[in-house]
Amino acid sequence: MRRKLEFPSKFLVISFYAILLLPVLTPSLDFTSSNILKWDMEETKSGGPFPEILDCNVFINCIYLSQKIPSFITKEMLDEERNLSVIVDVSCDTTNPNNPIPVYTVNTTFDKPTVQVETK
């Protein structure tokens, strides 16, 4: 089911460097402290999955994956009640066996920049 992204939306960004770049890359959006959650290693050290991701409208993953970690979200979680409608996986570890976002298995391209994930 497609969901329309409403603004202001709630964003969750994982990666210190991505947090710094967001205002530069998307200057027209208001990234105030009330609508963006900024996570890094400290916030994810307990291991996932993280149900809090489902409360956000947009989840942006920009981690550098150097070892196996628990999944941030699972495909089954997407069948639950959620606000999450967009996943931006900058890290794009879809073919990595340690992928922390195992909800799809293909990479996007410039010609096809999105992948729709089927849910119940």
Secondary structure, 3 states (H helix, E strand, C coil): CCCCCCCCCCEEEECHHHHHHHHHHCCCCCCCCCCEEEECHHHHCCCCCCHHHHHCCEEEECCCCCCCCCCCCCCHHHHCCCCCCEEEECCCCCCCCCCCCCCCCCCCCCCCCCCCCCCC
